[in-house]
Amino acid sequence: MKKILITGATGNIGFEVIRFLYENGTKNKIVAAVRNVDKARITFKEFTQLEFVEFDFEIPDLAEKAMKEVDCVFLLRPPHLSDIEIFRPLVAKIKEKGISEVVFLSVQGAEKSKVIPHNKIEKLLKDVGLNYIFLRPSYFMQNLTTTLIGDLRAKKQIILPTGDAKFNWVDIENIAEVAAVTLDNFEMYKNEAIEITGSENENFETVSKLLSKTLDKRIEFVNANPFRFYKIKKKEGMAKGMILVMIMLHFLPRFQKEPVISNYYEKLTGKKPTKLIEFIKREKEKF
Ligand SMILES: NC(=O)c1ccc[n+]([C@@H]2O[C@H](COP(=O)([O-])OP(=O)(O)OC[C@H]3O[C@@H](n4cnc5c(N)ncnc54)[C@H](OP(=O)(O)O)[C@@H]3O)[C@@H](O)[C@H]2O)c1
């Protein structure tokens, strides 16, 4: 039995990773590394075997205790932490503690873009000589039910600077399922980079039409250029850093090739990835 530490445990991906580990009957000890242990105990009340430890990427002193007797780390970069210097001491601590396995949640195309933090973290893990598995998912379907849900509910719109750019849409549940398998069977996938995608490349116009049809209400796609998008979101009170991340994520794909569709999910689980229409039907309540 090994001890697996899950960072970002209370987030979209982390929660599902823990759910799948238990659903698959993991024999390993799972520890959620969280900022607020009391709150996390409530979030995970149905997972009675789960253990907790206080952890904060921005408080390096907490890492020593969190990493004690850990064999494997699921490492997730919280979206608002882009400074690689936050991760450098943590990776050094993982190495110092003799932890031999790190599964890092990266992003599709991370290897091609030297400016994004995921690329720098992947490099950091390799440079210190850790055994790694890089999970590189495409665009989350759950962006529709999280970051984009405000406009969808209040204005029945999706407002983004994406133009016609096509995104590959993947279900977080599919990503977490792969993550759980790789955490439990690290040796089988050691030092591999795994792209996790859905089966559909679609632009936002098409997705808006699909939402309209499936939810039986008109959802409009508004293609705002980056300046207009910035102005709209600033007025709504979105933090500047977050607006810039949104622009980077949604504007740059206009100049990139269509995403590559990978069959890794099917290879690993024997199942087909979730389709957009299945996702919208499953999450209908949230819209
Ligand atoms: N959105 C996409 O389409 C997409 C595609 C590919 C890859 N990604 C990558 O996926 C990652 C985001 O995953 P997610 O959606 O699961 O994130 P999320 O839902 O925002 O969750 C972030 C997690 O990090 C924790 N956290 C925040 N700040 C922390 C800190 N200082 N110390 C310790 N924990 C902290 C949060 O805990 P609290 O409960 O304490 O807040 C939460 O558990 C990012 O790296 C992103 O680049 C996203």
The ligand as a MOL file (V3000), in Angstrom:
LIG
                    3D

  0  0  0     0  0            999 V3000
M  V30 BEGIN CTAB
M  V30 COUNTS 48 52 0 0 0
M  V30 BEGIN ATOM
M  V30 1 N -10.2300 24.9260 -17.6350 0
M  V30 2 C -9.7100 24.2240 -18.6210 0
M  V30 3 O -10.2730 24.1000 -19.7040 0
M  V30 4 C -8.3690 23.5470 -18.3970 0
M  V30 5 C -7.8530 22.7240 -19.4120 0
M  V30 6 C -6.6500 22.0510 -19.1870 0
M  V30 7 C -5.9630 22.2200 -17.9890 0
M  V30 8 N -6.4870 23.0470 -17.0270 0 CHG=1
M  V30 9 C -5.7480 23.1950 -15.7640 0
M  V30 10 O -6.4870 22.6230 -14.6920 0
M  V30 11 C -6.0790 23.2430 -13.4770 0
M  V30 12 C -7.2950 23.6720 -12.6970 0
M  V30 13 O -7.9710 22.5690 -12.1930 0
M  V30 14 P -9.4010 22.7130 -11.4790 0
M  V30 15 O -10.3860 23.1910 -12.4900 0
M  V30 16 O -9.6630 21.4630 -10.7510 0 CHG=-1
M  V30 17 O -9.1300 23.9270 -10.4690 0
M  V30 18 P -10.1240 24.5380 -9.3960 0
M  V30 19 O -11.4680 23.8830 -9.4560 0
M  V30 20 O -10.0310 26.0190 -9.4840 0
M  V30 21 O -9.4690 24.0660 -8.0320 0
M  V30 22 C -8.2970 24.6250 -7.5250 0
M  V30 23 C -7.8810 23.8310 -6.2890 0
M  V30 24 O -6.6450 24.3660 -5.7980 0
M  V30 25 C -6.8030 24.6840 -4.4180 0
M  V30 26 N -5.9760 25.8280 -4.1120 0
M  V30 27 C -6.1190 27.1060 -4.5370 0
M  V30 28 N -5.1280 27.8670 -4.0590 0
M  V30 29 C -4.3590 27.0600 -3.2830 0
M  V30 30 C -3.2070 27.2660 -2.5000 0
M  V30 31 N -2.6340 28.4620 -2.3990 0
M  V30 32 N -2.6850 26.2200 -1.8410 0
M  V30 33 C -3.2700 25.0000 -1.8870 0
M  V30 34 N -4.3640 24.7300 -2.6190 0
M  V30 35 C -4.9040 25.7600 -3.3020 0
M  V30 36 C -8.2770 24.9720 -4.2280 0
M  V30 37 O -8.5760 24.7720 -2.8790 0
M  V30 38 P -9.5210 25.7020 -1.9720 0
M  V30 39 O -10.7540 24.8640 -1.7430 0
M  V30 40 O -8.7340 25.9140 -0.7500 0
M  V30 41 O -9.7850 26.9660 -2.7470 0
M  V30 42 C -8.8890 23.9100 -5.1470 0
M  V30 43 O -8.9030 22.6750 -4.4910 0
M  V30 44 C -5.2170 24.4420 -13.8610 0
M  V30 45 O -3.8550 24.1320 -13.7000 0
M  V30 46 C -5.5720 24.6380 -15.3200 0
M  V30 47 O -4.5770 25.3020 -16.0340 0
M  V30 48 C -7.6720 23.6950 -17.1990 0
M  V30 END ATOM
M  V30 BEGIN BOND
M  V30 1 1 1 2
M  V30 2 2 2 3
M  V30 3 1 2 4
M  V30 4 1 4 5
M  V30 5 2 4 48
M  V30 6 2 5 6
M  V30 7 1 6 7
M  V30 8 2 7 8
M  V30 9 1 8 9
M  V30 10 1 8 48
M  V30 11 1 9 10
M  V30 12 1 9 46
M  V30 13 1 10 11
M  V30 14 1 11 12
M  V30 15 1 11 44
M  V30 16 1 12 13
M  V30 17 1 13 14
M  V30 18 2 14 15
M  V30 19 1 14 16
M  V30 20 1 14 17
M  V30 21 1 17 18
M  V30 22 2 18 19
M  V30 23 1 18 20
M  V30 24 1 18 21
M  V30 25 1 21 22
M  V30 26 1 22 23
M  V30 27 1 23 24
M  V30 28 1 23 42
M  V30 29 1 24 25
M  V30 30 1 25 26
M  V30 31 1 25 36
M  V30 32 1 26 27
M  V30 33 1 26 35
M  V30 34 2 27 28
M  V30 35 1 28 29
M  V30 36 1 29 30
M  V30 37 2 29 35
M  V30 38 1 30 31
M  V30 39 2 30 32
M  V30 40 1 32 33
M  V30 41 2 33 34
M  V30 42 1 34 35
M  V30 43 1 36 37
M  V30 44 1 36 42
M  V30 45 1 37 38
M  V30 46 2 38 39
M  V30 47 1 38 40
M  V30 48 1 38 41
M  V30 49 1 42 43
M  V30 50 1 44 45
M  V30 51 1 44 46
M  V30 52 1 46 47
M  V30 END BOND
M  V30 END CTAB
M  END
